[in-house]
Amino acid sequence: MNIGIVTDTYRPRINGVVTSIDTFAYEFRKLGHSVYIFAPSFPHVPAEEHVYRFPSLYLFFDPEDRLALPWSRKVTKKIPDLKLDILHTQTPFTLGIAALRWARQNHIPLVHTYHTLFTAYTAHYLKFIPKDLGVEWTKRLSRAYCDRCQLVITPSPQMKQALLSYGVHSPVEVNPTGINLERLQNADGKAFRKNFGIKDEEKMLLFMGRIGREKNVPFLFRMLKLVLKEIPAVRLVVAGEGPAKQELVRLCSEMGIQGHVLFIGYMNKEDWANCYAAADLFTFASVTETQGLVVTEAMAVGTPVVAVGEMGVADIMRGDKGGLLTRLDEAEFSRAVIQLLLDQSLYEKKVKEALNWAKEWSSEAMGKKLLGHYQAVISEFKK
């Protein structure tokens, strides 16, 4: 097939949507399909084969992203020549909206992945709008966009139920991204600890992800203060970048835990895998994840997880597989962390669970499943 993927966020930006795009593109190409990606341009990013970049503008409120200008004739005139069998949008913003027109003009079926629980983001980032009004507005826009697609993909059953509750009428299928197990093999946790000055005797907790308010990182700081009362030699590593980073650095200082928190920003691919392997536990408190890829990535290197059991994370870890799920309660969360760090037999059990359960989430299996959805949509569209 010739597959067109349309996104308003892409490399060099690092987030779950970008990871999903690159993971599926890798699996599709491995099976002999052609994948073309339509994305915003970024300064100083070199041209890349099969990636078509639209002119873009700086976003002062989110400098990591760009606002794509979708009317570039230089790019859009190439779409008919690619003879695309399907268009798959990843975002419902400027390029996502333009893709509705491209699909109609070129008679191409359109699939959309609903990656993000936008109702939660509305509360965090659109505070000038009354919360109830913002949530209702977000639901209506989501429904309007999804109902113009032939198929909607969600990464978790919980996200599917949310869309159905919005009144979405288009077919909705659950198809997680999965993880590339090959890229996480041979991870060297000792090398990471040495590079970043983390002692062997220190217990390392890890959060990895976009550092935004929706990730609920202050919860982990409050949890850490409770854990330190029982286990003084603990370090929380915060890996990633985002708009809330400086706010969190200040909060660490105010809470007096700056000596136990290490911010390391973005990492190269080698350090990224090693970081997971270096951790004793992966700790995750976000309640807005439609999937939570970082949870499965941590489990793939044998690092157990303690997480708040909401949304996609609850689906991944159903039955406490590979770790422990808790309510959104710092005391309960800290008790789970302390239990795993001190109970060696339970810890070893969760390590084995994590390694075995992660295999069920391979990107190869999820890629083949998504191709099956594409084929069904194309067949129905031709009818």
Order of alpha helices (4+ residues) and beta strands (2+ residues): beta-alpha-beta-beta-beta-beta-alpha-alpha-beta-alpha-beta-alpha-alpha-beta-alpha-beta-alpha-beta-alpha-beta-alpha-beta-alpha-beta-alpha-beta-alpha-beta-alpha-alpha-alpha
